[in-house]
Amino acid sequence: MLYKGVMDLDWDILIVLDACRYDYFKMVYEDYFEGDLEEMYSKGTTTYEWLVNSFPGRYMDTVYVSSNPHICGRRCVWGFCAGEKFHHVIDVWDKNWNDELGTVLPMDVSIEALKAFYRYPGKRLIIHYLQPHAPYLTCRTVGFRKPSLEERDLFHLHHPLKNTMRYRTWLRLRTVINYITINLFDVGKGPAWKLGELMGLPPESPLDACRRIYGVEGLRRCYVENLRGVLEASTPLIKDLLSSGADVVITSDHGEFLGERWSYGHWPRSKRPILRLVPWFRVHRVKKVVGNVRYSLVKRLHRRLSKTISLDEA
């Protein structure tokens, strides 16, 4: 098992799948890729923890392509100033947020990453997809509204009861419950979610909504489909990156509970292996490429531009 941080390991292109568990990745990756898979002990059990512990310095040789607003080039988020730590941050989440689904589609990330690959030759790339993190693209429930640069907490749902006394009272009770279940028992927000459901309150997150509608087994199926979806969307990009001679690695920031022992999602400072064990997968070959018309057009355009620039320089 690897215990090092991602910046202490060798790679040219690092693909981060948000909330991707090692065991689920191991179940499906061979349908798409060949390569070497290892377990890695993540530096955090939330994206913020992983960021702070993985990137303590400045990395001017690295461009970060981000679909997660916690990595933002234009402001510091919870004290993490990505714009000061990397050569450049591409805020895919700001440009490509899908309001209907409440997330960023993985193919949009692949397209922006391809542009970055041509735009920043010689730089290392970190490409951060939001999937398999909820909301689940094939299991329609609720999604996050587009984050605002002015908000402290970036992920919100539309709550119909948000401004009612009943909901404000629930928020205070939920804070106490979550403090106990997270800090004392390390079981996350599952108990509060269940109590909120019994009280007739709306779901706390897309994962909570999926749990209510589809049950635990359905939730796990939706998670697998989301994982397959992001792997499929990454195949044309990874094939092109490998063809260029780049060393491509797939990993994750943290894992995700999917109903094991009444636990759901992820939370800070956890010691639970499900949240700590993530893949470290060095890709050798893409078995099958899932084509996309927009991706192909962008690829053709940037190849022509690259050839034109090369001829002008000659």
C-alpha positions as CSV (number, residue, x, y, z in Angstrom):
1,M,0.0,0.0,0.0
2,L,1.1,3.5,-0.8
3,Y,1.3,6.0,2.0
4,K,3.0,8.9,0.1
5,G,1.3,12.1,-1.1
6,V,0.4,12.4,-4.8
7,M,3.1,15.1,-5.3
8,D,5.8,12.7,-4.0
9,L,5.1,10.1,-6.7
10,D,5.9,10.1,-10.4
11,W,3.3,11.0,-13.0
12,D,2.7,13.4,-15.9
13,I,-1.1,13.4,-15.8
14,L,-3.0,12.8,-12.6
15,I,-6.7,12.0,-12.9
16,V,-8.6,12.5,-9.7
17,L,-12.0,10.8,-9.4
18,D,-13.9,12.4,-6.6
19,A,-15.1,10.0,-3.8
20,C,-13.9,6.9,-5.6
21,R,-13.5,3.8,-3.4
22,Y,-10.7,1.4,-4.1
23,D,-12.9,-1.7,-4.0
24,Y,-15.4,-0.4,-6.5
25,F,-12.7,0.8,-8.8
26,K,-11.1,-2.6,-8.7
27,M,-14.5,-4.1,-9.7
28,V,-14.8,-2.2,-12.9
29,Y,-11.6,-0.7,-14.2
30,E,-10.6,-3.8,-16.3
31,D,-13.5,-3.2,-18.6
32,Y,-11.8,0.0,-19.8
33,F,-8.1,-0.1,-19.1
34,E,-5.0,-2.2,-18.6
35,G,-2.4,-1.1,-16.1
36,D,-1.0,-1.5,-12.6
37,L,-3.3,-1.0,-9.6
38,E,-2.2,-0.4,-6.1
39,E,-4.0,0.7,-2.9
40,M,-3.2,4.1,-1.6
41,Y,-3.9,5.5,1.9
42,S,-5.5,8.9,1.2
43,K,-4.2,12.0,2.9
44,G,-7.8,13.0,3.8
45,T,-11.4,11.9,4.1
46,T,-12.8,15.0,2.5
47,T,-11.7,17.0,-0.5
48,Y,-10.5,19.8,1.7
49,E,-8.4,17.6,3.9
50,W,-6.9,15.9,0.9
51,L,-6.0,19.2,-0.6
52,V,-4.4,20.7,2.5
53,N,-2.4,17.6,3.2
54,S,-1.4,16.8,-0.4
55,F,-0.4,20.2,-1.6
56,P,1.5,22.0,1.2
57,G,3.8,23.9,-1.2
58,R,3.7,25.7,-4.5
59,Y,3.7,23.7,-7.8
60,M,4.4,26.0,-10.7
61,D,5.0,23.0,-13.0
62,T,1.4,21.9,-12.6
63,V,-1.9,23.0,-14.0
64,Y,-5.1,22.0,-12.2
65,V,-8.2,21.3,-14.3
66,S,-11.0,21.5,-11.7
67,S,-14.7,20.5,-11.8
68,N,-14.8,20.7,-8.0
69,P,-15.3,24.3,-6.7
70,H,-13.2,23.6,-3.6
71,I,-10.3,24.0,-6.1
72,C,-10.9,27.5,-7.4
73,G,-8.4,29.7,-9.2
74,R,-10.1,33.0,-8.2
75,R,-10.6,32.7,-4.5
76,C,-9.4,30.8,-1.4
77,V,-11.8,28.2,-0.2
78,W,-11.6,27.3,3.5
79,G,-8.1,28.7,3.5
80,F,-6.9,26.6,0.5
81,C,-5.7,29.1,-2.2
82,A,-5.4,27.0,-5.3
83,G,-4.6,30.0,-7.5
84,E,-1.4,30.6,-5.5
85,K,-0.3,27.0,-5.4
86,F,-0.4,26.0,-9.1
87,H,0.8,27.5,-12.3
88,H,-2.8,27.8,-13.4
89,V,-6.3,26.6,-12.3
90,I,-9.0,26.0,-14.9
91,D,-12.4,26.4,-13.2
92,V,-14.4,24.0,-15.3
93,W,-17.1,24.0,-12.6
94,D,-17.7,27.7,-13.2
95,K,-17.9,27.5,-17.0
96,N,-19.6,24.1,-17.4
97,W,-22.0,23.6,-14.5
98,N,-25.1,21.7,-15.6
99,D,-28.0,23.3,-13.9
100,E,-30.4,20.5,-14.7
101,L,-28.2,17.7,-13.2
102,G,-26.6,19.9,-10.5
103,T,-23.0,18.8,-11.4
104,V,-20.3,19.0,-14.1
105,L,-20.6,16.3,-16.8
106,P,-17.4,14.2,-17.1
107,M,-17.1,14.7,-20.9
108,D,-17.0,18.5,-20.3
109,V,-14.0,17.9,-18.0
110,S,-12.3,15.7,-20.6
111,I,-12.7,18.4,-23.3
112,E,-11.3,21.1,-21.0
113,A,-8.5,18.9,-20.0
114,L,-7.6,18.2,-23.7
115,K,-7.5,22.0,-24.3
116,A,-5.2,22.4,-21.3
117,F,-2.9,19.7,-22.5
118,Y,-2.4,21.6,-25.8
119,R,-2.3,25.0,-24.1
120,Y,0.3,24.2,-21.5
121,P,2.9,21.9,-23.1
122,G,5.5,20.7,-20.7
123,K,3.3,21.2,-17.7
124,R,2.0,18.4,-15.5
125,L,-1.8,18.2,-15.3
126,I,-4.2,17.3,-12.5
127,I,-7.6,16.6,-13.9
128,H,-10.3,16.5,-11.2
129,Y,-13.6,14.9,-12.2
130,L,-16.6,15.2,-9.8
131,Q,-17.8,11.7,-10.5
132,P,-18.4,9.1,-9.0
133,H,-19.5,11.6,-6.3
134,A,-23.2,12.2,-6.2
135,P,-25.4,13.4,-7.9
136,Y,-25.7,10.2,-9.9
137,L,-26.2,10.9,-13.6
138,T,-28.4,7.9,-14.3
139,C,-30.4,8.0,-11.1
140,R,-32.2,11.4,-11.3
141,T,-32.9,12.9,-7.8
142,V,-31.7,16.3,-6.9
143,G,-28.5,18.1,-7.7
144,F,-26.4,20.9,-6.3
145,R,-27.2,24.4,-7.4
146,K,-24.3,26.2,-9.1
147,P,-21.8,27.4,-6.5
148,S,-21.2,31.1,-6.0
149,L,-17.8,32.6,-5.5
150,E,-19.3,34.6,-2.6
151,E,-20.5,31.6,-0.6
152,R,-18.5,30.0,2.2
153,D,-20.1,26.6,1.8
154,L,-20.1,25.8,-1.9
155,F,-22.5,22.9,-2.2
156,H,-26.1,23.7,-1.6
157,L,-29.5,22.1,-2.4
158,H,-32.7,24.0,-3.0
159,H,-34.6,23.5,0.3
160,P,-38.4,24.5,0.1
161,L,-38.4,24.8,3.9
162,K,-35.2,26.7,4.2
163,N,-36.6,29.9,5.7
164,T,-39.1,28.3,8.1
165,M,-38.7,28.1,11.8
166,R,-39.2,24.3,11.6
167,Y,-36.1,24.0,9.4
168,R,-34.0,26.4,11.4
169,T,-34.8,24.3,14.5
170,W,-33.8,21.2,12.7
171,L,-30.5,22.7,11.6
172,R,-29.5,23.3,15.2
173,L,-30.5,19.8,16.2
174,R,-28.7,18.3,13.2
175,T,-25.5,20.2,14.1
176,V,-25.5,18.5,17.6
177,I,-26.3,15.1,16.1
178,N,-23.6,15.3,13.5
179,Y,-21.0,16.5,16.0
180,I,-21.6,13.4,18.1
181,T,-21.8,10.9,15.2
182,I,-18.8,12.3,13.4
183,N,-16.4,13.3,16.2
184,L,-17.3,10.7,18.9
185,F,-18.4,7.6,16.9
186,D,-16.9,8.2,13.4
187,V,-20.1,7.1,11.6
188,G,-20.9,10.2,9.7
189,K,-24.2,11.9,9.0
190,G,-26.4,8.8,8.4
191,P,-28.3,9.0,11.7
192,A,-29.2,12.6,11.1
193,W,-30.3,11.8,7.6
194,K,-32.6,9.1,8.8
195,L,-34.1,11.3,11.5
196,G,-34.7,14.1,9.0
197,E,-36.5,11.6,6.8
198,L,-38.7,10.5,9.7
199,M,-39.5,14.1,10.4
200,G,-40.7,14.7,6.9
201,L,-37.8,17.0,6.0
202,P,-36.2,17.2,2.5
203,P,-33.0,15.3,1.8
204,E,-29.7,16.8,2.9
205,S,-27.8,15.9,-0.2
206,P,-28.1,14.1,-3.6
207,L,-26.8,11.0,-1.9
208,D,-29.4,11.2,0.8
209,A,-32.1,11.7,-1.9
210,C,-30.9,8.7,-3.8
211,R,-30.9,6.6,-0.6
212,R,-34.5,7.5,0.1
213,I,-35.7,6.7,-3.4
214,Y,-33.7,3.7,-4.4
215,G,-32.6,2.1,-1.0
216,V,-29.1,1.0,-0.2
217,E,-28.8,-1.5,-3.0
218,G,-30.1,1.0,-5.5
219,L,-27.7,3.6,-4.1
220,R,-24.7,1.3,-4.7
221,R,-25.9,0.5,-8.2
222,C,-26.2,4.3,-9.0
223,Y,-22.7,4.8,-7.6
224,V,-21.3,2.1,-9.9
225,E,-23.0,3.6,-12.9
226,N,-21.6,7.0,-12.1
227,L,-18.1,5.4,-11.8
228,R,-18.5,3.7,-15.2
229,G,-19.8,6.9,-16.7
230,V,-16.7,8.9,-15.7
231,L,-14.3,6.1,-16.8
232,E,-16.1,6.0,-20.2
233,A,-15.9,9.7,-20.6
234,S,-12.1,9.7,-19.8
235,T,-11.2,7.0,-22.3
236,P,-10.7,9.2,-25.4
237,L,-8.7,11.7,-23.3
238,I,-6.5,9.0,-21.7
239,K,-5.9,7.3,-25.1
240,D,-4.7,10.6,-26.6
241,L,-2.5,11.4,-23.5
242,L,-0.9,7.9,-23.6
243,S,-0.3,8.3,-27.4
244,S,1.7,11.5,-26.6
245,G,3.9,9.5,-24.3
246,A,2.5,10.9,-21.1
247,D,2.6,8.9,-17.8
248,V,-1.1,8.8,-16.7
249,V,-2.3,7.8,-13.3
250,I,-5.9,7.6,-11.9
251,T,-6.5,8.1,-8.2
252,S,-9.1,9.7,-5.8
253,D,-9.2,12.2,-3.0
254,H,-11.2,10.0,-0.6
255,G,-13.7,7.1,-0.5
256,E,-17.4,7.0,0.1
257,F,-19.7,5.2,2.5
258,L,-22.7,3.6,0.7
259,G,-24.8,2.4,3.6
260,E,-22.3,0.2,5.4
261,R,-23.2,0.2,9.1
262,W,-25.7,3.0,8.6
263,S,-22.9,5.3,7.3
264,Y,-23.2,7.4,4.2
265,G,-21.0,9.8,2.3
266,H,-17.7,11.0,3.8
267,W,-16.7,13.3,6.7
268,P,-13.5,14.8,8.1
269,R,-10.8,13.2,10.2
270,S,-12.1,9.7,9.8
271,K,-10.0,6.6,10.3
272,R,-12.4,4.3,8.5
273,P,-10.7,2.3,5.8
274,I,-13.6,2.8,3.3
275,L,-12.8,6.5,3.3
276,R,-9.1,6.1,3.3
277,L,-8.4,3.5,0.7
278,V,-8.3,4.8,-2.8
279,P,-6.9,3.6,-6.1
280,W,-3.5,4.4,-7.5
281,F,-3.7,3.1,-11.1
282,R,-1.0,3.6,-13.7
283,V,-2.7,3.3,-17.1
284,H,-0.8,1.3,-19.8
285,R,-3.6,0.9,-22.4
286,V,-7.1,1.9,-23.1
287,K,-9.2,-1.2,-24.1
288,K,-12.1,0.6,-25.7
289,V,-12.7,4.2,-26.4
290,V,-16.2,5.7,-26.0
291,G,-16.4,8.3,-28.8
292,N,-17.9,11.8,-28.5
293,V,-18.5,14.2,-31.3
294,R,-17.7,17.4,-29.4
295,Y,-14.4,15.9,-28.0
296,S,-13.4,14.9,-31.6
297,L,-14.1,18.4,-32.9
298,V,-12.0,20.0,-30.2
299,K,-9.2,17.6,-30.7
300,R,-9.1,18.3,-34.4
301,L,-9.2,22.0,-33.9
302,H,-6.3,22.0,-31.4
303,R,-4.2,19.7,-33.5
304,R,-4.6,22.1,-36.4
305,L,-3.7,25.1,-34.2
306,S,-0.6,23.2,-32.9
307,K,0.6,22.5,-36.4
308,T,0.0,26.1,-37.5
309,I,2.0,27.4,-34.5
310,S,4.8,24.9,-35.3
311,L,5.0,26.0,-38.9
312,D,5.1,29.7,-37.9
313,E,7.9,29.0,-35.4
314,A,9.8,27.1,-38.1
